[in-house]
Amino acid sequence: MALQFIGKDPQSGKDGSPAVFVDQANGDLVVQGWIADSRTRADCLEAGPIPDHETVVRMPSRMVAMMREACDAAERADVH
C-alpha cells in the first residue's frame, strides 16, 4: 500500500495528529484523528449502528482544505 501523505493539523505540535493520507492503489482516504467523545458517538448512532470494526473520528475544521486536497488526490489515484 503506497500512502500519499496530504497533511497534518498545523496545531497538533510534535505528536502529528490528526492527519490525512490517500492510498494510491485504490483511492481510499486514510484518516488519523481524535477518537470521538461519547456525545459525538451518540449523535452518530442516531443515524445507525457503528460496527465493532469501525470507529468515529473527529477532524478539526481547520483541516477542511487538506480534506479537499485528499479528495482531489483520491480522484486522481491510479486505481487499477
Buried (B, 14 or more C-beta within 10 A) or exposed (E): EEEBEBBBBEEBEEEEEBBBBBBBEEBBBBBBBBEBEEEBBEEBEEEEEEEEEEEBEEBEEEBEEBBEBBBEBBEEBEEE
